[in-house]
Amino acid sequence: MFSHVIVKTPCTAMVHGITGHPELGAPDYEKALEQHRAYIETLRQCGVDVTVLPADEAYPDSCFVEDAAVLTKYCAVITNPGAPSRKGETAAIEPAVAEFYPPDKIFHIKAPGTLEGGDVMMCGDTFYVGLSGRTNPEGVKQLANILEPFGCKVVGVPLTEVLHLKTGVVYLENGVMLTAGEFCTKSAFEGYTKITVPKDEPYAANCIWVNGKVIVPEGYPKVLKAVQAAGYQTLTCDTSEYKKIDGGLSCLSLRF
């Protein structure tokens, strides 16, 4: 169960955020702010306290706080983003994290290792980590060195089709994963019950489980129906403006 969530207000520069889908156009900033406020309220409906950090114009992608840290029940890990334009985001996240974790439970990924939180999927005490363009083997090794003394297991998962691991697979607790594309057949995920995301709704693979409820992106009825059929309570939230800069539901918060 989660008790706390950290989010960060989008800055006006978000319209210039990194994107692999320029054909979607630039985000509408005012609409993005409206969606962010609705996102916060949706999280609160799941029974968590939400810490809202101020916008930072120096970093267009900084609203995607998930990439700057990995927060566990044992410790916090401040990452080292693989995108050069995002490396400074961790400096603003660490003081917020320090409000909840003592100094001896805060660790850091250091160069030459790179790691972004969007590549880290926690399944109990097993952490699956995407080997992506943003997270390298050295980053995975450092994360393993941090977490294994706490009894955790870290498993690297090579990616070929998506930006981050959680772009295409998320853990919905209770032994259930929501999988899309290449993740439907990954050997690393054998033994889990899988809900398969239809090929025409791949963006909706990025749902989030929060205290028994699953938040699903608005506008993806097939995935919504499939998650409900699996027995989950659902909420929906519109993240259309964040999709334009390769962001989704999980990217916008740190849940712990």
C-alpha positions as MATLAB code, in Angstrom:
seq = 'MFSHVIVKTPCTAMVHGITGHPELGAPDYEKALEQHRAYIETLRQCGVDVTVLPADEAYPDSCFVEDAAVLTKYCAVITNPGAPSRKGETAAIEPAVAEFYPPDKIFHIKAPGTLEGGDVMMCGDTFYVGLSGRTNPEGVKQLANILEPFGCKVVGVPLTEVLHLKTGVVYLENGVMLTAGEFCTKSAFEGYTKITVPKDEPYAANCIWVNGKVIVPEGYPKVLKAVQAAGYQTLTCDTSEYKKIDGGLSCLSLRF';
ca = [
       0.000    0.000    0.000;
       1.146    3.553   -0.713;
       0.767    6.455    1.705;
       2.672    9.211   -0.094;
       3.039   10.538   -3.631;
       5.372   13.224   -4.990;
       4.429   15.140   -8.143;
       5.939   18.196   -9.830;
       4.031   21.003  -11.501;
       4.705   21.167  -15.247;
       6.709   24.188  -16.364;
       5.848   26.282  -19.426;
       8.940   24.831  -21.140;
       7.275   21.403  -21.147;
       5.993   22.216  -24.632;
       9.614   21.706  -25.732;
      10.032   18.373  -23.920;
      11.753   15.359  -25.455;
       9.509   13.445  -27.819;
       9.705   10.540  -30.173;
       6.322   11.470  -31.649;
       6.562   14.966  -33.167;
       3.574   14.129  -35.356;
       1.348   14.531  -32.268;
       2.261   18.209  -32.012;
       3.350   20.228  -28.980;
       1.365   20.021  -25.733;
      -1.176   22.692  -24.888;
       0.267   24.062  -21.647;
      -2.974   25.231  -20.050;
      -4.651   21.935  -20.853;
      -1.621   20.072  -19.444;
      -1.955   22.008  -16.180;
      -5.641   21.151  -16.009;
      -4.875   17.483  -16.592;
      -2.156   17.582  -13.919;
      -4.583   18.982  -11.344;
      -7.093   16.255  -12.218;
      -4.308   13.665  -11.902;
      -3.548   14.854   -8.372;
      -7.201   14.628   -7.387;
      -7.429   11.126   -8.845;
      -4.459   10.051   -6.753;
      -6.056   11.522   -3.637;
      -9.134    9.409   -4.329;
      -6.830    6.433   -3.759;
      -6.078    7.547   -0.198;
      -2.595    9.037   -0.527;
      -1.068   12.324    0.608;
       0.326   14.257   -2.360;
       3.383   16.514   -2.182;
       3.356   18.989   -5.071;
       6.749   20.416   -6.043;
       7.008   23.761   -7.863;
       7.655   24.007  -11.580;
      11.260   24.277  -12.771;
      11.679   26.123  -16.062;
      15.257   24.882  -16.443;
      14.061   21.347  -17.150;
      11.228   20.884  -19.683;
      10.659   17.216  -18.760;
      10.895   17.658  -14.990;
       7.179   16.985  -14.396;
       8.073   13.338  -15.076;
       9.370   12.857  -11.529;
       9.329    9.060  -11.713;
      12.573    9.091  -13.684;
      14.553   10.979  -11.042;
      14.227    8.494   -8.172;
      13.309    4.931   -7.224;
      11.485    4.850   -3.889;
      11.112    1.556   -2.042;
      10.025    0.452    1.430;
      13.697   -0.114    2.243;
      15.468    2.899    0.793;
      15.462    5.643   -1.821;
      17.671    5.704   -4.893;
      18.394    8.985   -6.656;
      18.934    8.106  -10.287;
      21.270    9.392  -13.002;
      19.051   10.013  -16.047;
      20.351    8.822  -19.377;
      19.015   11.856  -21.261;
      21.652   14.616  -20.904;
      19.022   17.362  -20.686;
      17.459   15.674  -17.649;
      20.490   15.052  -15.431;
      19.916   18.170  -13.327;
      16.400   17.088  -12.332;
      17.672   14.881   -9.514;
      19.000   17.841   -7.516;
      15.460   19.150   -7.033;
      13.997   15.744   -6.208;
      16.489   14.764   -3.509;
      15.369   17.349   -0.885;
      11.765   16.212   -1.332;
      12.810   12.576   -0.919;
      14.852   13.498    2.168;
      11.620   14.569    3.883;
      10.635   10.890    3.982;
      13.921    8.920    4.111;
      16.866    9.288    6.538;
      20.281   10.119    5.043;
      21.612    6.581    5.476;
      18.738    5.226    3.383;
      19.311    7.497    0.378;
      21.604    6.123   -2.317;
      22.777    7.393   -5.705;
      23.401    6.007   -9.169;
      26.721    7.417  -10.331;
      28.350    7.837  -13.739;
      29.112    5.942  -15.879;
      25.891    4.263  -14.730;
      22.605    5.668  -15.991;
      19.167    4.777  -14.697;
      15.702    6.280  -15.106;
      12.819    5.307  -12.847;
      10.540    4.648  -15.796;
      12.684    1.593  -16.458;
      12.202    0.165  -12.946;
       9.169   -2.012  -12.169;
       8.789   -3.204   -8.582;
       7.053   -6.556   -8.123;
       7.251   -7.215   -4.408;
      10.960   -7.600   -3.682;
      11.841   -8.252   -7.323;
      12.801   -5.249   -9.427;
      12.697   -5.606  -13.205;
      14.870   -2.986  -14.890;
      14.706   -2.123  -18.567;
      17.990   -1.980  -20.445;
      17.054    0.931  -22.655;
      18.482    4.005  -24.289;
      18.171    5.695  -20.898;
      19.295    2.928  -18.516;
      22.583    1.089  -19.085;
      24.019   -2.157  -17.645;
      26.204   -0.252  -15.181;
      23.139    1.524  -13.814;
      21.368   -1.815  -13.359;
      24.447   -3.217  -11.624;
      24.591   -0.290   -9.209;
      20.885   -0.629   -8.417;
      21.404   -4.325   -7.693;
      24.311   -3.507   -5.379;
      22.050   -1.100   -3.485;
      18.955   -3.294   -3.233;
      20.303   -6.818   -2.853;
      21.549   -6.262    0.742;
      17.875   -5.627    1.626;
      16.934   -9.057    0.240;
      15.726   -7.774   -3.112;
      16.366   -9.237   -6.554;
      17.179   -7.108   -9.614;
      16.541   -8.491  -13.102;
      17.664   -6.706  -16.263;
      15.207   -6.787  -19.178;
      16.456   -5.779  -22.666;
      14.128   -3.463  -24.602;
      13.862   -3.063  -28.360;
      10.572   -1.277  -29.080;
       9.785    1.294  -26.381;
      11.367    4.189  -24.479;
      11.057    2.788  -20.950;
      10.157   -0.596  -19.484;
       6.907    0.720  -18.003;
       5.882    2.142  -21.364;
       4.883   -1.415  -22.237;
       4.425   -3.375  -19.003;
       3.125   -2.541  -15.534;
       2.562   -4.626  -12.425;
      -0.978   -4.468  -11.059;
      -0.121   -6.420   -7.898;
      -1.707   -9.789   -7.050;
       0.557  -11.525   -9.565;
      -0.984   -9.692  -12.526;
       0.841   -7.744  -15.245;
      -0.537   -5.568  -18.004;
       1.623   -6.226  -21.066;
       1.912   -4.831  -24.577;
       4.038   -5.607  -27.616;
       7.397   -7.205  -26.904;
       6.545   -7.749  -23.243;
       3.782  -10.237  -23.888;
       6.351  -12.962  -24.547;
       9.353  -11.915  -22.426;
      10.714  -14.936  -20.580;
      11.480  -12.743  -17.558;
       7.751  -12.432  -16.903;
       6.828  -16.111  -17.029;
       4.733  -17.101  -14.045;
       2.678  -13.913  -13.944;
      -0.932  -13.673  -15.050;
      -0.983  -11.311  -18.039;
      -3.623   -8.919  -19.314;
      -2.736   -8.298  -22.955;
      -3.063   -4.756  -24.272;
      -4.678   -4.618  -27.746;
      -2.403   -3.487  -30.561;
      -4.560   -0.405  -31.183;
      -4.284    0.803  -27.547;
      -0.549    0.465  -26.721;
      -0.377    3.758  -24.809;
      -2.811    2.375  -22.234;
      -0.249   -0.207  -21.107;
       0.985    2.506  -18.764;
      -1.642    2.230  -16.029;
      -0.841    2.562  -12.323;
      -2.009    0.552   -9.317;
      -2.618    2.686   -6.228;
      -4.015    1.053   -3.090;
      -6.298   -1.431   -4.746;
      -7.432    0.822   -7.567;
      -6.023    0.961  -11.090;
      -5.828    4.319  -12.835;
      -6.234    3.898  -16.596;
      -5.562    6.561  -19.245;
      -8.794    8.103  -20.469;
      -9.881    7.133  -23.969;
      -8.819    3.471  -24.083;
     -12.021    1.475  -23.570;
     -10.599   -1.954  -24.394;
      -7.893   -1.759  -21.746;
     -10.328   -0.266  -19.237;
     -12.737   -3.143  -19.798;
      -9.957   -5.749  -19.556;
      -8.673   -4.349  -16.246;
     -12.204   -4.250  -14.844;
     -12.803   -7.833  -16.012;
      -9.748   -8.874  -14.002;
     -11.523   -7.656  -10.872;
      -9.928   -4.269  -10.293;
     -11.656   -1.045   -9.304;
     -10.726    1.561  -11.913;
     -10.412    5.310  -12.284;
      -9.583    7.153  -15.490;
      -7.412   10.191  -16.052;
      -6.699   12.164  -19.229;
      -2.969   12.435  -20.032;
      -3.278   13.319  -23.721;
      -0.964   16.337  -23.477;
       1.757   14.267  -21.797;
       1.510   11.583  -24.450;
       2.823   14.186  -26.898;
       6.136   14.251  -25.010;
       6.364   10.513  -24.340;
       4.854   10.660  -20.856;
       2.085    8.721  -19.156;
       0.413    8.048  -15.840;
       3.348    6.432  -14.054;
       5.866    9.046  -15.237;
       4.059   11.864  -13.434;
       4.478   10.641   -9.873;
       6.631    8.899   -7.307;
       4.432    6.553   -5.283;
       5.700    5.076   -2.008;
];
